[in-house]
């Protein structure tokens, strides 16, 4: 009788023999007609696309486009609408709502071409992509090599919509709707589209990555969006003059709850604004997302603390304003700085913007109704300049090797980059402010800027749109 160990050995031997036989059989032999490595790579390229298309990047950029649009409606609409008096809530909301239609049409006709078409250092050819000719499923390797050019176009269109909408906060409660619309169409054409090309367009004068002559770091719109709109808003406020009764009569917000809801939507949408500007779903998007959040958090605390010290009580609206200030300030730096740097930017933003809105505004007695200049203009100016010292190669390795006039230079933080940032900020302020002043004078001579005193007393809702927000 065979013992148990011997039987186990026999079974193992038979198993090994069977496996050996099976592996040597034709069924397990290499397929003589299996495709070669080259053939399989060709199949993979066909499946993925030789252009490098990435469905994950495309999905992220489409979501980011929706988030940025949400910043205008309902985000900015609610934020601004709650801050004005009851008789002006619909008129103020209409200022943002109408631009979703008007700027979209301009973008299709000539706006995208002026911003991202081929041209000179200051503006693109407005006819190159007329009716978005040539903007389809194929990626544009200069701007977004892993997503369709159409996706990139949609993402950038949302920036073009919200930028002039920000200006409306400075003219609230006293500007004719017709003059506002005319001014905005001219402003977007002559200010926003050229600035977008100069900073982000291929060959643009300030484009640090695509052949610019003066490398300006602006990840998501410090100059193009916030400084341009903030300074233009200040010019609008100065040219229009005070609202009736300002500053003698109190003009408190009619619904702070609406503004707080708008603030929350702006914060969420801003992740698409900043992190989406990485134009892919990689580590840079994550870094920009984190910087955006922590800057807003720090600025809310900083603003509230300053207000607490100055007035004895921290207001809810003050904390919300601090959040927006932190978001506007980190926007140009979000893809270039570390989390500790983002915290520093946010803490500084809350304090600086608080004093701009309270002390600076009172000192010069201008009626920037909803503090566009104090929050967006001052905030992003601060962010642009701080970025000059805080730009980090570990966060964005592309900064280490910028081609400037045939020479490879580093754009890491330091005095050299600070001077480039300062140059870009000054140019944006002078250009946007100067063109805005000229456009306002032209519009005033053509159709007039302000509503009459009787209409202002009645309110924008009834005088400009023939309806009322509340009909109880």
BATORVEX-892361 format. One record per residue (C-alpha): residue number from 1; residue in one letter; x, z, y. Coordinates in steps of 0.5 Angstrom, whole numbers, plus 500, padded with zeros to 3 digits. Layout:
<nodes>
@seq=NUM	type=A	u=X	w=Z	v=Y
...
</nodes>
This chain:
<nodes>
@seq=1	type=X	u=500	w=500	v=500
@seq=2	type=X	u=503	w=498	v=507
@seq=3	type=X	u=504	w=504	v=512
@seq=4	type=X	u=500	w=503	v=519
@seq=5	type=X	u=507	w=502	v=522
@seq=6	type=X	u=508	w=496	v=518
@seq=7	type=X	u=501	w=493	v=519
@seq=8	type=X	u=502	w=494	v=527
@seq=9	type=X	u=509	w=490	v=526
@seq=10	type=X	u=506	w=485	v=522
@seq=11	type=X	u=500	w=484	v=527
@seq=12	type=X	u=505	w=484	v=533
@seq=13	type=X	u=509	w=478	v=529
@seq=14	type=X	u=503	w=474	v=528
@seq=15	type=X	u=500	w=475	v=535
@seq=16	type=X	u=507	w=472	v=538
@seq=17	type=X	u=508	w=467	v=533
@seq=18	type=X	u=501	w=464	v=535
@seq=19	type=X	u=502	w=465	v=542
@seq=20	type=X	u=509	w=461	v=541
@seq=21	type=X	u=505	w=455	v=537
@seq=22	type=X	u=500	w=455	v=543
@seq=23	type=X	u=504	w=454	v=548
@seq=24	type=X	u=508	w=449	v=545
@seq=25	type=X	u=502	w=445	v=543
@seq=26	type=X	u=500	w=439	v=547
@seq=27	type=X	u=494	w=443	v=550
@seq=28	type=X	u=499	w=447	v=554
@seq=29	type=X	u=504	w=442	v=555
@seq=30	type=X	u=505	w=440	v=563
@seq=31	type=X	u=500	w=434	v=565
@seq=32	type=X	u=504	w=428	v=565
@seq=33	type=X	u=499	w=425	v=570
@seq=34	type=X	u=499	w=431	v=575
@seq=35	type=X	u=500	w=430	v=582
@seq=36	type=X	u=507	w=430	v=585
@seq=37	type=X	u=508	w=436	v=591
@seq=38	type=X	u=508	w=430	v=596
@seq=39	type=X	u=501	w=428	v=594
@seq=40	type=X	u=499	w=435	v=594
@seq=41	type=X	u=501	w=436	v=601
@seq=42	type=X	u=498	w=430	v=603
@seq=43	type=X	u=491	w=432	v=600
@seq=44	type=X	u=492	w=439	v=604
@seq=45	type=X	u=494	w=435	v=610
@seq=46	type=X	u=487	w=431	v=609
@seq=47	type=X	u=483	w=437	v=608
@seq=48	type=X	u=486	w=441	v=614
@seq=49	type=X	u=488	w=436	v=619
@seq=50	type=X	u=494	w=433	v=621
@seq=51	type=X	u=493	w=436	v=628
@seq=52	type=X	u=493	w=443	v=626
@seq=53	type=X	u=486	w=445	v=627
@seq=54	type=X	u=484	w=452	v=625
@seq=55	type=X	u=477	w=454	v=624
@seq=56	type=X	u=478	w=461	v=626
@seq=57	type=X	u=481	w=459	v=632
@seq=58	type=X	u=475	w=455	v=634
@seq=59	type=X	u=470	w=460	v=632
@seq=60	type=X	u=474	w=465	v=636
@seq=61	type=X	u=474	w=461	v=642
@seq=62	type=X	u=467	w=459	v=642
@seq=63	type=X	u=465	w=466	v=641
@seq=64	type=X	u=469	w=468	v=647
@seq=65	type=X	u=466	w=462	v=651
@seq=66	type=X	u=459	w=465	v=650
@seq=67	type=X	u=462	w=472	v=652
@seq=68	type=X	u=465	w=469	v=659
@seq=69	type=X	u=458	w=466	v=660
@seq=70	type=X	u=455	w=473	v=658
@seq=71	type=X	u=459	w=476	v=664
@seq=72	type=X	u=455	w=471	v=669
@seq=73	type=X	u=448	w=472	v=666
@seq=74	type=X	u=446	w=477	v=665
@seq=75	type=X	u=452	w=481	v=666
@seq=76	type=X	u=454	w=479	v=674
@seq=77	type=X	u=446	w=478	v=675
@seq=78	type=X	u=445	w=485	v=673
@seq=79	type=X	u=451	w=488	v=676
@seq=80	type=X	u=450	w=485	v=683
@seq=81	type=X	u=442	w=485	v=683
@seq=82	type=X	u=442	w=493	v=682
@seq=83	type=X	u=446	w=494	v=688
@seq=84	type=X	u=442	w=491	v=693
@seq=85	type=X	u=436	w=493	v=696
@seq=86	type=X	u=429	w=492	v=693
@seq=87	type=X	u=427	w=486	v=697
@seq=88	type=X	u=433	w=482	v=696
@seq=89	type=X	u=434	w=483	v=688
@seq=90	type=X	u=432	w=476	v=686
@seq=91	type=X	u=435	w=472	v=691
@seq=92	type=X	u=442	w=476	v=689
@seq=93	type=X	u=441	w=474	v=682
@seq=94	type=X	u=439	w=467	v=684
@seq=95	type=X	u=446	w=466	v=687
@seq=96	type=X	u=449	w=467	v=680
@seq=97	type=X	u=444	w=464	v=676
@seq=98	type=X	u=444	w=457	v=680
@seq=99	type=X	u=451	w=456	v=679
@seq=100	type=X	u=450	w=456	v=671
@seq=101	type=X	u=447	w=449	v=672
@seq=102	type=X	u=450	w=447	v=678
@seq=103	type=X	u=457	w=448	v=676
@seq=104	type=X	u=456	w=446	v=669
@seq=105	type=X	u=454	w=439	v=672
@seq=106	type=X	u=460	w=438	v=677
@seq=107	type=X	u=465	w=440	v=671
@seq=108	type=X	u=462	w=434	v=667
@seq=109	type=X	u=462	w=429	v=672
@seq=110	type=X	u=469	w=431	v=675
@seq=111	type=X	u=471	w=438	v=675
@seq=112	type=X	u=474	w=438	v=668
@seq=113	type=X	u=478	w=432	v=670
@seq=114	type=X	u=481	w=435	v=677
@seq=115	type=X	u=483	w=442	v=673
@seq=116	type=X	u=486	w=439	v=667
@seq=117	type=X	u=486	w=432	v=667
@seq=118	type=X	u=493	w=428	v=669
@seq=119	type=X	u=495	w=428	v=676
@seq=120	type=X	u=500	w=431	v=681
@seq=121	type=X	u=503	w=438	v=682
@seq=122	type=X	u=496	w=440	v=686
@seq=123	type=X	u=490	w=436	v=683
@seq=124	type=X	u=488	w=432	v=677
@seq=125	type=X	u=485	w=425	v=677
@seq=126	type=X	u=478	w=427	v=678
@seq=127	type=X	u=476	w=420	v=674
@seq=128	type=X	u=480	w=421	v=668
@seq=129	type=X	u=475	w=425	v=664
@seq=130	type=X	u=468	w=422	v=668
@seq=131	type=X	u=462	w=425	v=663
@seq=132	type=X	u=468	w=428	v=659
@seq=133	type=X	u=470	w=421	v=656
@seq=134	type=X	u=476	w=423	v=652
@seq=135	type=X	u=474	w=430	v=651
@seq=136	type=X	u=472	w=431	v=643
@seq=137	type=X	u=474	w=433	v=637
@seq=138	type=X	u=481	w=432	v=637
@seq=139	type=X	u=485	w=438	v=640
@seq=140	type=X	u=489	w=437	v=646
@seq=141	type=X	u=496	w=439	v=644
@seq=142	type=X	u=498	w=441	v=651
@seq=143	type=X	u=493	w=446	v=652
@seq=144	type=X	u=490	w=448	v=645
@seq=145	type=X	u=493	w=445	v=639
@seq=146	type=X	u=489	w=448	v=634
@seq=147	type=X	u=482	w=447	v=637
@seq=148	type=X	u=478	w=441	v=639
@seq=149	type=X	u=479	w=439	v=646
@seq=150	type=X	u=471	w=440	v=647
@seq=151	type=X	u=472	w=447	v=645
@seq=152	type=X	u=477	w=448	v=650
@seq=153	type=X	u=473	w=445	v=655
@seq=154	type=X	u=467	w=449	v=654
@seq=155	type=X	u=471	w=455	v=655
@seq=156	type=X	u=474	w=453	v=661
@seq=157	type=X	u=468	w=451	v=664
@seq=158	type=X	u=465	w=459	v=664
@seq=159	type=X	u=471	w=461	v=668
@seq=160	type=X	u=469	w=456	v=673
@seq=161	type=X	u=462	w=458	v=673
@seq=162	type=X	u=463	w=466	v=674
@seq=163	type=X	u=468	w=465	v=680
@seq=164	type=X	u=464	w=462	v=685
@seq=165	type=X	u=459	w=467	v=683
@seq=166	type=X	u=463	w=473	v=685
@seq=167	type=X	u=463	w=471	v=692
@seq=168	type=X	u=456	w=472	v=693
@seq=169	type=X	u=457	w=479	v=693
@seq=170	type=X	u=460	w=479	v=700
@seq=171	type=X	u=454	w=474	v=703
@seq=172	type=X	u=448	w=478	v=699
@seq=173	type=X	u=442	w=480	v=703
@seq=174	type=X	u=443	w=475	v=709
@seq=175	type=X	u=446	w=468	v=707
@seq=176	type=X	u=441	w=462	v=707
@seq=177	type=X	u=440	w=459	v=700
@seq=178	type=X	u=441	w=452	v=702
@seq=179	type=X	u=448	w=454	v=706
@seq=180	type=X	u=450	w=458	v=700
@seq=181	type=X	u=449	w=452	v=695
@seq=182	type=X	u=452	w=447	v=699
@seq=183	type=X	u=458	w=452	v=701
@seq=184	type=X	u=459	w=453	v=693
@seq=185	type=X	u=459	w=446	v=691
@seq=186	type=X	u=465	w=445	v=697
@seq=187	type=X	u=469	w=451	v=695
@seq=188	type=X	u=469	w=450	v=687
@seq=189	type=X	u=471	w=442	v=689
@seq=190	type=X	u=476	w=444	v=694
@seq=191	type=X	u=479	w=451	v=692
@seq=192	type=X	u=477	w=452	v=685
@seq=193	type=X	u=479	w=446	v=681
@seq=194	type=X	u=485	w=445	v=685
@seq=195	type=X	u=488	w=452	v=684
@seq=196	type=X	u=486	w=451	v=676
@seq=197	type=X	u=490	w=445	v=676
@seq=198	type=X	u=496	w=448	v=679
@seq=199	type=X	u=496	w=455	v=675
@seq=200	type=X	u=494	w=452	v=668
@seq=201	type=X	u=494	w=445	v=668
@seq=202	type=X	u=500	w=441	v=665
@seq=203	type=X	u=505	w=439	v=671
@seq=204	type=X	u=501	w=444	v=676
@seq=205	type=X	u=506	w=447	v=681
@seq=206	type=X	u=505	w=454	v=678
@seq=207	type=X	u=504	w=453	v=671
@seq=208	type=X	u=510	w=457	v=668
@seq=209	type=X	u=509	w=454	v=661
@seq=210	type=X	u=507	w=446	v=662
@seq=211	type=X	u=513	w=444	v=667
@seq=212	type=X	u=511	w=447	v=673
@seq=213	type=X	u=516	w=448	v=679
@seq=214	type=X	u=515	w=455	v=681
@seq=215	type=X	u=513	w=459	v=674
@seq=216	type=X	u=507	w=464	v=676
@seq=217	type=X	u=505	w=468	v=670
@seq=218	type=X	u=497	w=469	v=670
@seq=219	type=X	u=494	w=470	v=664
@seq=220	type=X	u=487	w=469	v=665
@seq=221	type=X	u=485	w=468	v=672
@seq=222	type=X	u=488	w=473	v=677
@seq=223	type=X	u=490	w=468	v=682
@seq=224	type=X	u=485	w=462	v=680
@seq=225	type=X	u=479	w=467	v=679
@seq=226	type=X	u=480	w=474	v=683
@seq=227	type=X	u=484	w=473	v=688
@seq=228	type=X	u=481	w=466	v=690
@seq=229	type=X	u=474	w=469	v=690
@seq=230	type=X	u=476	w=476	v=693
@seq=231	type=X	u=479	w=473	v=699
@seq=232	type=X	u=474	w=468	v=700
@seq=233	type=X	u=469	w=473	v=700
@seq=234	type=X	u=472	w=477	v=705
@seq=235	type=X	u=472	w=471	v=710
@seq=236	type=X	u=465	w=469	v=708
@seq=237	type=X	u=463	w=477	v=710
@seq=238	type=X	u=467	w=476	v=717
@seq=239	type=X	u=464	w=469	v=719
@seq=240	type=X	u=457	w=471	v=717
@seq=241	type=X	u=458	w=478	v=721
@seq=242	type=X	u=454	w=484	v=719
@seq=243	type=X	u=447	w=485	v=716
@seq=244	type=X	u=442	w=488	v=721
@seq=245	type=X	u=443	w=495	v=721
@seq=246	type=X	u=450	w=496	v=718
@seq=247	type=X	u=453	w=501	v=718
@seq=248	type=X	u=448	w=505	v=722
@seq=249	type=X	u=443	w=505	v=717
@seq=250	type=X	u=443	w=507	v=710
@seq=251	type=X	u=443	w=501	v=705
@seq=252	type=X	u=443	w=504	v=698
@seq=253	type=X	u=443	w=500	v=691
@seq=254	type=X	u=435	w=500	v=689
@seq=255	type=X	u=437	w=500	v=682
@seq=256	type=X	u=443	w=503	v=679
@seq=257	type=X	u=441	w=503	v=672
@seq=258	type=X	u=441	w=495	v=672
@seq=259	type=X	u=448	w=495	v=675
@seq=260	type=X	u=450	w=500	v=669
@seq=261	type=X	u=447	w=495	v=664
@seq=262	type=X	u=451	w=490	v=668
@seq=263	type=X	u=457	w=493	v=668
@seq=264	type=X	u=457	w=494	v=660
@seq=265	type=X	u=456	w=487	v=659
@seq=266	type=X	u=462	w=485	v=664
@seq=267	type=X	u=466	w=490	v=660
@seq=268	type=X	u=464	w=487	v=653
@seq=269	type=X	u=465	w=480	v=656
@seq=270	type=X	u=471	w=481	v=659
@seq=271	type=X	u=474	w=481	v=652
@seq=272	type=X	u=473	w=474	v=651
@seq=273	type=X	u=475	w=472	v=658
@seq=274	type=X	u=482	w=475	v=657
@seq=275	type=X	u=483	w=475	v=649
@seq=276	type=X	u=480	w=469	v=649
@seq=277	type=X	u=485	w=466	v=654
@seq=278	type=X	u=490	w=466	v=648
@seq=279	type=X	u=486	w=460	v=645
@seq=280	type=X	u=487	w=462	v=638
@seq=281	type=X	u=486	w=468	v=634
@seq=282	type=X	u=493	w=471	v=633
@seq=283	type=X	u=497	w=477	v=635
@seq=284	type=X	u=497	w=475	v=642
@seq=285	type=X	u=489	w=475	v=643
@seq=286	type=X	u=489	w=482	v=640
@seq=287	type=X	u=494	w=485	v=645
@seq=288	type=X	u=490	w=482	v=651
@seq=289	type=X	u=484	w=485	v=648
@seq=290	type=X	u=487	w=492	v=647
@seq=291	type=X	u=491	w=491	v=654
@seq=292	type=X	u=484	w=490	v=657
@seq=293	type=X	u=480	w=496	v=654
@seq=294	type=X	u=485	w=501	v=656
@seq=295	type=X	u=486	w=498	v=663
@seq=296	type=X	u=479	w=499	v=664
@seq=297	type=X	u=479	w=506	v=661
@seq=298	type=X	u=484	w=508	v=665
@seq=299	type=X	u=481	w=505	v=672
@seq=300	type=X	u=475	w=508	v=671
@seq=301	type=X	u=478	w=515	v=670
@seq=302	type=X	u=482	w=514	v=676
@seq=303	type=X	u=477	w=512	v=681
@seq=304	type=X	u=472	w=518	v=679
@seq=305	type=X	u=478	w=523	v=680
@seq=306	type=X	u=479	w=520	v=687
@seq=307	type=X	u=472	w=520	v=689
@seq=308	type=X	u=472	w=527	v=686
@seq=309	type=X	u=477	w=530	v=690
@seq=310	type=X	u=475	w=526	v=696
@seq=311	type=X	u=467	w=527	v=696
@seq=312	type=X	u=467	w=533	v=691
@seq=313	type=X	u=463	w=529	v=686
@seq=314	type=X	u=464	w=523	v=682
@seq=315	type=X	u=459	w=518	v=682
@seq=316	type=X	u=456	w=514	v=676
@seq=317	type=X	u=457	w=508	v=680
@seq=318	type=X	u=464	w=510	v=682
@seq=319	type=X	u=466	w=510	v=675
@seq=320	type=X	u=463	w=503	v=674
@seq=321	type=X	u=466	w=500	v=680
@seq=322	type=X	u=473	w=503	v=677
@seq=323	type=X	u=472	w=500	v=670
@seq=324	type=X	u=471	w=493	v=674
@seq=325	type=X	u=477	w=494	v=678
@seq=326	type=X	u=481	w=496	v=672
@seq=327	type=X	u=478	w=489	v=668
@seq=328	type=X	u=480	w=485	v=675
@seq=329	type=X	u=487	w=488	v=675
@seq=330	type=X	u=489	w=487	v=668
@seq=331	type=X	u=486	w=480	v=668
@seq=332	type=X	u=493	w=476	v=670
@seq=333	type=X	u=497	w=481	v=666
@seq=334	type=X	u=493	w=482	v=659
@seq=335	type=X	u=497	w=477	v=655
@seq=336	type=X	u=504	w=479	v=658
@seq=337	type=X	u=504	w=487	v=658
@seq=338	type=X	u=504	w=493	v=653
@seq=339	type=X	u=499	w=498	v=652
@seq=340	type=X	u=503	w=503	v=656
@seq=341	type=X	u=504	w=498	v=662
@seq=342	type=X	u=496	w=497	v=661
@seq=343	type=X	u=495	w=504	v=662
@seq=344	type=X	u=499	w=504	v=668
@seq=345	type=X	u=496	w=498	v=671
@seq=346	type=X	u=489	w=501	v=670
@seq=347	type=X	u=491	w=508	v=673
@seq=348	type=X	u=494	w=505	v=679
@seq=349	type=X	u=488	w=500	v=680
@seq=350	type=X	u=483	w=505	v=680
@seq=351	type=X	u=486	w=509	v=686
@seq=352	type=X	u=488	w=503	v=690
@seq=353	type=X	u=481	w=499	v=689
@seq=354	type=X	u=478	w=506	v=691
@seq=355	type=X	u=481	w=507	v=698
@seq=356	type=X	u=480	w=499	v=699
@seq=357	type=X	u=473	w=500	v=698
@seq=358	type=X	u=472	w=506	v=702
@seq=359	type=X	u=478	w=507	v=707
@seq=360	type=X	u=480	w=500	v=708
@seq=361	type=X	u=473	w=497	v=709
@seq=362	type=X	u=471	w=503	v=714
@seq=363	type=X	u=478	w=502	v=718
@seq=364	type=X	u=476	w=494	v=719
@seq=365	type=X	u=469	w=495	v=719
@seq=366	type=X	u=467	w=488	v=715
@seq=367	type=X	u=461	w=488	v=711
@seq=368	type=X	u=463	w=486	v=704
@seq=369	type=X	u=456	w=488	v=702
@seq=370	type=X	u=458	w=489	v=694
@seq=371	type=X	u=466	w=490	v=695
@seq=372	type=X	u=468	w=483	v=692
@seq=373	type=X	u=475	w=484	v=696
@seq=374	type=X	u=476	w=491	v=695
@seq=375	type=X	u=475	w=490	v=687
@seq=376	type=X	u=477	w=483	v=685
@seq=377	type=X	u=481	w=481	v=691
@seq=378	type=X	u=485	w=487	v=692
@seq=379	type=X	u=485	w=489	v=684
@seq=380	type=X	u=488	w=482	v=682
@seq=381	type=X	u=493	w=482	v=687
@seq=382	type=X	u=496	w=489	v=685
@seq=383	type=X	u=495	w=486	v=678
@seq=384	type=X	u=499	w=480	v=679
@seq=385	type=X	u=505	w=484	v=683
@seq=386	type=X	u=505	w=489	v=678
@seq=387	type=X	u=506	w=484	v=672
@seq=388	type=X	u=512	w=481	v=676
@seq=389	type=X	u=516	w=488	v=674
@seq=390	type=X	u=512	w=489	v=667
@seq=391	type=X	u=512	w=482	v=664
@seq=392	type=X	u=514	w=484	v=657
@seq=393	type=X	u=518	w=479	v=652
@seq=394	type=X	u=516	w=483	v=646
@seq=395	type=X	u=509	w=482	v=648
@seq=396	type=X	u=509	w=475	v=649
@seq=397	type=X	u=516	w=472	v=646
@seq=398	type=X	u=514	w=465	v=650
@seq=399	type=X	u=517	w=468	v=656
@seq=400	type=X	u=524	w=469	v=654
@seq=401	type=X	u=525	w=461	v=654
@seq=402	type=X	u=522	w=458	v=660
@seq=403	type=X	u=524	w=451	v=662
@seq=404	type=X	u=525	w=451	v=669
@seq=405	type=X	u=528	w=444	v=672
@seq=406	type=X	u=532	w=443	v=666
@seq=407	type=X	u=534	w=450	v=665
@seq=408	type=X	u=532	w=455	v=660
@seq=409	type=X	u=530	w=462	v=664
@seq=410	type=X	u=527	w=468	v=662
@seq=411	type=X	u=521	w=470	v=665
@seq=412	type=X	u=521	w=478	v=663
@seq=413	type=X	u=519	w=483	v=669
@seq=414	type=X	u=524	w=484	v=674
@seq=415	type=X	u=525	w=482	v=682
@seq=416	type=X	u=526	w=475	v=680
@seq=417	type=X	u=519	w=474	v=677
@seq=418	type=X	u=516	w=479	v=682
@seq=419	type=X	u=518	w=474	v=688
@seq=420	type=X	u=515	w=468	v=684
@seq=421	type=X	u=509	w=472	v=683
@seq=422	type=X	u=509	w=474	v=690
@seq=423	type=X	u=509	w=467	v=692
@seq=424	type=X	u=503	w=465	v=688
@seq=425	type=X	u=499	w=471	v=691
@seq=426	type=X	u=501	w=469	v=698
@seq=427	type=X	u=499	w=461	v=697
@seq=428	type=X	u=493	w=463	v=694
@seq=429	type=X	u=491	w=468	v=699
@seq=430	type=X	u=492	w=463	v=705
@seq=431	type=X	u=490	w=457	v=701
@seq=432	type=X	u=483	w=460	v=699
@seq=433	type=X	u=482	w=463	v=705
@seq=434	type=X	u=484	w=458	v=710
@seq=435	type=X	u=479	w=452	v=706
@seq=436	type=X	u=474	w=457	v=706
@seq=437	type=X	u=474	w=458	v=713
@seq=438	type=X	u=474	w=451	v=715
@seq=439	type=X	u=468	w=450	v=710
@seq=440	type=X	u=464	w=455	v=713
@seq=441	type=X	u=464	w=453	v=720
@seq=442	type=X	u=462	w=446	v=717
@seq=443	type=X	u=456	w=448	v=713
@seq=444	type=X	u=454	w=452	v=719
@seq=445	type=X	u=455	w=446	v=724
@seq=446	type=X	u=451	w=442	v=719
@seq=447	type=X	u=445	w=447	v=716
@seq=448	type=X	u=447	w=454	v=719
@seq=449	type=X	u=449	w=460	v=715
@seq=450	type=X	u=445	w=466	v=716
@seq=451	type=X	u=437	w=467	v=715
@seq=452	type=X	u=433	w=469	v=722
@seq=453	type=X	u=432	w=476	v=723
@seq=454	type=X	u=425	w=476	v=721
@seq=455	type=X	u=427	w=473	v=715
@seq=456	type=X	u=432	w=478	v=714
@seq=457	type=X	u=428	w=484	v=715
@seq=458	type=X	u=423	w=480	v=710
@seq=459	type=X	u=428	w=480	v=705
@seq=460	type=X	u=431	w=474	v=701
@seq=461	type=X	u=426	w=474	v=695
@seq=462	type=X	u=420	w=472	v=700
@seq=463	type=X	u=424	w=468	v=705
@seq=464	type=X	u=428	w=464	v=701
@seq=465	type=X	u=424	w=464	v=694
@seq=466	type=X	u=417	w=466	v=695
@seq=467	type=X	u=417	w=471	v=690
@seq=468	type=X	u=418	w=478	v=689
@seq=469	type=X	u=421	w=482	v=684
@seq=470	type=X	u=416	w=488	v=683
@seq=471	type=X	u=409	w=486	v=684
@seq=472	type=X	u=406	w=493	v=682
</nodes>
